[in-house]
Amino acid sequence: MSKPSDSKGKSQPAVVDRRSLFLMGGSAVAAAAVVPLAGSEAVADESKSERVKARYKETDHVKNYYRVNRY
C-alpha cells in the first residue's frame, strides 16, 4: 500500500536549483530575441530630400585626419 502524504494542507515552497535557473534564463533570452523579429516592416526616418542630399564634406577636421594618418 502507498503511504499517506505527510503534508496536511501545507504546500512545499518552490525550490529553484541552479540548473533550473539557467534553463529559465536561457528561455527568457531566446523569447526576448524572437520578439523583435516578429515586428512589422522597417520605416525610414528620413525624408526624400534628406536621402538625396550630399552627406560627405571634406572639412578642416577631415583634412587634418587624412594628413595625420596619411590617407
HELIX and SHEET records of a PDB file:
HELIX    1   1 ARG A   18  LEU A   37  1                                  20    
HELIX    2   2 LYS A   48  VAL A   52  1                                   5    
HELIX    3   3 ASP A   60  ASN A   69  1                                  10    
END                                                                             
